Amino acid sequence: MMRTPAAIGTVIVLALSLTACAVHGQVTTGTPPPPATAGPAPGSATSSTFGSGEALAYDCRQLVGTKTLAKLDPDLAPEGDLIAANDSPTEEVLALHGTVCAWSDTSAAIVLVITAAKPDAPTLATLREKASTGHSDTEFGDSVTAYTTDEQLQLFTHDGYWATAESLLLADPAKLTAIGHALLDGLPAG
């Protein structure tokens, strides 16, 4: 199902959800089907936050397992038609050569977008400063700095990873916590 850039922008801004994996600018679904290209919405300006990062190639099931997805919403299915909104975490992760995963429940108009990146130190500091306008959350332990805004979660690990989740599902604190812990469990330790 193709979506217009305006509709995708609205979905990402309002629903803030992921449905496919993107590695090095490629978006693939949470299962092995062929990849679809993901990138900024046509005609959008690029963000000034972009720096550089270590290339990550995670399988989406490594970042958020199928059991966790089923508990969040049993109707979530891999989404391959993701267009990153301008200046969104998704756009920034793609520019940093990170991983973007997205799932959707079309019957409930729910999208879940998960990202993971390992930016260089200056870029990580810029992203952390940008995220710090949100609510600081201590739910995830001492080795993680977490910020939430509306339906968005941003996690910064002490070993340099930046992971995000965007979805209407995150309005439920229990689901926000479950997604955050699943992301942290999927990232390399130490």
N, C-alpha and C positions, 0 to 999 in steps of 0.2 A: 504494500500500500504506500504510494508516494504521498508526501505531504509538501505543502508549499512552504517556502522559507518563513513566511509570516506565521503560519500555523505551528511550525516546529519551534520557532522562537517563543511563541506563546506557551506551548507545551513545556519547553525547557524552563522558561521563567516561572510559570505557574505550577507545573507538575514536577519539574526538576527530577526527571527519572532517566535511567540508562537501560538500554536494551541490547547492545551488541559490544563486541570487543574490538578495539582499534589498536593496531600495533604499527608504529611507524607510518601513521597517516592512513592506515587501512582499517576499516570496520568489518568485523566478522561477527556472526551470531555466536551465542554461547555453545553452539554445537558446530561440528565441522563443515557446514555448507560453504560454498564459495564466498569470498569477501566482496563487500560493496565499499566504494570509496566514501569516506566521510571527510568533511572539512567545513570551513566557515560558510555561513549562509552567503549566497551570491550577493555581491555588492556591499558586503559588510567591511568595515574598517578593521584593521588588525590591532591587537592589544599591545600596549607598550611594556607589559610585564614579561613577555617572552624572553627567555634566556637560553641556557643550554641544559641538557640533562643526559643522564645515562639511559641508553635504549633499554626498554623493558618489553618483554614478550610473554606476558602471562596468559594462560588460558582463563577465560572468564569463570569457569567452574572452580579454578584454584582460588580466586578472589572471593566469590560467594557461591557456596555449594548449593546443589539442587534441593537439599533438605531445608536449608535456610530460606531459599526462595519460596518453597512450598508453604512454609510457615508464614511468610510475609503476605503472600497472595497466591493461592494455588493455580490461578489462571495466568500467571506471568509466563510469557513465551519470548524467546530471543527476538530482538528487533534489529533489523538491518538497515533501515532507512533513516539513520540519525544524521542530522545536520547540526553542527555545533553552532550555538548562538554566539554572537560577537562578545568577546571579553568574558566568556563563561569558563568555568573550570575545564569543561570538555575541550574547548578550543585550545586552552593553554596546555593541557596534557598532551594533545595531539602534536602541538608545536615542540614540546619537550621530548617527543618520541616515547611517550608512555603508553599505557593501555587504557582503553575505554570500553566498557561493557554496558549493554542496554537491553532491557526487557520491557515488554508492555502487556497490559491487560486491556485490550481494546473495548471489552464490554463495560469496563469501569472507567475508561479514559485515564488509566494509571500508567505512568512510565517510571522506570527505575534506572538511573544512570550511575554507574560506579566507575571511578577512575583511580589509577595508580601511576605515580611518576617518581623519579629520583632526580630532582633538579640539582644543578650545581649550588654551592653554598650561598652566593649572592642572590640567585633567583629564589631559593628557598626562603631566605630572609625577607625578600620583597613580597612573596606570596603569603608568608606568615603575617606580615604587617597589614597587608590588604585584608586578610581574614579576621584580624583581631578586632574589627569593628563589630563582630558578632558576639554572641554570648559565649563565655568561656565555660567549658564543660570538663569536670574532673572525673567523669565516669570511667574513663579508659586507662587510668593508672598514671604513675609518675613518669614513665618513659614516653608519654604521648601528650601533646598539646592538642586540644580539640576545641573547635568553634562551631556553633550552630547559628543559623539564621533561617527563619521560616522553615522551609522543607529542605534545608541543605546542611550537610555535615562535612567539615574539613578536619582531617587528622594529620598532624605533623609528628613523625617519630624522631627520636633522638639520634637515630642512625641515618637520617636524611631522606626518608620517604615522605611523600605527600599523597594522601588518598582522600577522595571525596565521594560523597553519595548525594544524589538529588532525587527527590520524589515526594509526592503528596503522602506517601506511606510514612515519611519521617515525622509527620505531625503527631504520630503516636509514639510517645517516649520509649515504649518497650521495643517497637520496631526499629527506631533510631539506634538504640543500644545494640540490638541484634545485628544490624547491618554493620555498625562500627566494629564490633568484636569480630565478625566474620572477615571484614577487610583486614584487620590487624593480624588475625590468624593466617590469612593468605599471603601476607608479606614476609620476606625473609627476616629471621630474628637476628639481632645483634649485628 
